[in-house]
Amino acid sequence: MKFVKYITAVLLLTLLNTAIASKRNNNQPVTSEILMQDKARLAEKHFYVGVSFLKLNKYQEAIENFDLAIKYNPNLSEAYNNKGFCLGKLGQL
């Protein structure tokens, strides 16, 4: 039961990635604009998965997702804020 929500989150991200890939026309070239949109979506999804882990007091898992959100969108200030909160809860700040 402990990892059910974690597995659910991973499956959700996998399905999201598959859905994004399937929406593309196979003949359409991948442009930098499309890649930026995909990165923004991934950042948002990882951010919300991190928030879910934060609400469950799963701070390490939350940090991992906030790190991924920051990787895909370094301007996502809420991810930095929430990561700092989690680090504080873990005594690492």
C-alpha positions as CSV (number, residue, x, y, z in Angstrom):
1,M,0.0,0.0,0.0
2,K,3.0,2.2,0.7
3,F,4.1,2.4,-2.9
4,V,0.7,2.2,-4.5
5,K,0.5,6.0,-4.9
6,Y,4.1,6.2,-6.1
7,I,3.5,3.5,-8.8
8,T,0.3,5.3,-9.7
9,A,2.2,8.6,-10.2
10,V,4.8,6.8,-12.3
11,L,2.2,5.2,-14.5
12,L,0.4,8.5,-14.9
13,L,3.6,10.2,-16.1
14,T,4.2,7.3,-18.5
15,L,0.7,7.5,-19.9
16,L,1.1,11.3,-20.2
17,N,4.3,10.9,-22.1
18,T,2.7,8.3,-24.4
19,A,-0.3,10.6,-25.0
20,I,2.0,13.5,-25.9
21,A,3.9,11.3,-28.3
22,S,0.8,9.9,-30.0
23,K,-0.7,13.4,-30.6
24,R,2.2,14.2,-32.9
25,N,1.9,13.6,-36.6
26,N,4.7,11.1,-37.5
27,N,5.6,13.2,-40.5
28,Q,5.8,16.4,-38.5
29,P,9.4,17.4,-37.7
30,V,10.2,17.9,-34.1
31,T,10.9,21.6,-33.6
32,S,12.4,23.4,-30.7
33,E,9.0,24.9,-30.0
34,I,7.4,21.4,-29.6
35,L,10.3,20.3,-27.4
36,M,9.8,23.4,-25.2
37,Q,6.1,22.7,-24.9
38,D,6.8,19.1,-23.9
39,K,9.3,20.2,-21.3
40,A,6.8,22.6,-19.9
41,R,4.2,19.9,-19.6
42,L,6.7,17.5,-18.0
43,A,7.7,20.2,-15.5
44,E,4.1,20.8,-14.6
45,K,3.3,17.1,-14.2
46,H,6.4,16.4,-12.0
47,F,5.6,19.5,-10.0
48,Y,2.1,18.2,-9.2
49,V,3.4,14.7,-8.4
50,G,5.8,16.4,-6.1
51,V,3.0,18.3,-4.4
52,S,1.1,15.0,-4.0
53,F,4.1,13.4,-2.3
54,L,4.5,16.5,-0.1
55,K,1.0,16.2,1.1
56,L,1.7,12.5,2.0
57,N,4.8,13.6,3.9
58,K,7.0,11.7,1.5
59,Y,9.6,14.4,1.4
60,Q,12.4,12.5,-0.4
61,E,10.0,11.5,-3.3
62,A,8.7,15.0,-3.4
63,I,12.2,16.4,-3.8
64,E,13.0,14.0,-6.6
65,N,9.9,15.2,-8.5
66,F,10.6,18.9,-7.8
67,D,14.2,18.4,-9.1
68,L,12.7,17.0,-12.3
69,A,10.3,19.9,-12.6
70,I,13.2,22.3,-12.1
71,K,15.2,20.4,-14.7
72,Y,12.5,20.8,-17.3
73,N,11.6,24.4,-16.3
74,P,14.3,26.2,-14.3
75,N,12.0,29.2,-13.9
76,L,9.4,27.2,-11.9
77,S,9.8,29.1,-8.7
78,E,7.2,27.1,-6.8
79,A,9.2,23.9,-7.3
80,Y,12.2,25.6,-5.7
81,N,10.1,26.8,-2.8
82,N,8.5,23.4,-2.2
83,K,11.9,21.6,-2.5
84,G,13.3,24.0,0.2
85,F,10.3,23.2,2.4
86,C,10.9,19.5,2.0
87,L,14.6,19.8,2.7
88,G,13.7,21.7,5.9
89,K,11.4,19.0,7.0
90,L,14.2,16.4,6.4
91,G,16.7,18.6,8.4
92,Q,18.9,19.1,5.3
93,L,18.5,22.9,5.0
